[in-house]
Amino acid sequence: MSFFVYILASKRNGTLYVGVTNDLARRIAEHKAKLISGFTRQYDVTLLVYFYFETFESVLEARAREHTLKRWRRAWKLKLIDELNPDWRDLTDELNTLAT
């Protein structure tokens, strides 16, 4: 089973959320539909602005990377997103394209 680490944002340079999942399409759909109570629903964090194209073979590896990113300074996360997604586009459509 593969695991993905992703970053959601409320808007460009807005509130950020780092998560991990084994089903990225399902998890993003849950965030967008606000089915998950807590931080992302409270702060309207629904834009998929970053996700790893490489996957992790174990949940432990994925969670270790998630933990690392969560501990990063905000400026580092913003730089990571800016480098790979400079327009801060919602990458959900691209995710759906990869799944087909």
ABEGO torsion letter per residue (X at the ends): XBBBBBBBBABBGBBBBBBBBABAAAAAAAAAAGABBEAAAAAGBABBABBBABBBABAAAAAAAAAAAAABBAAAAAAAAAAABAAGBBAAAAAAAAAX
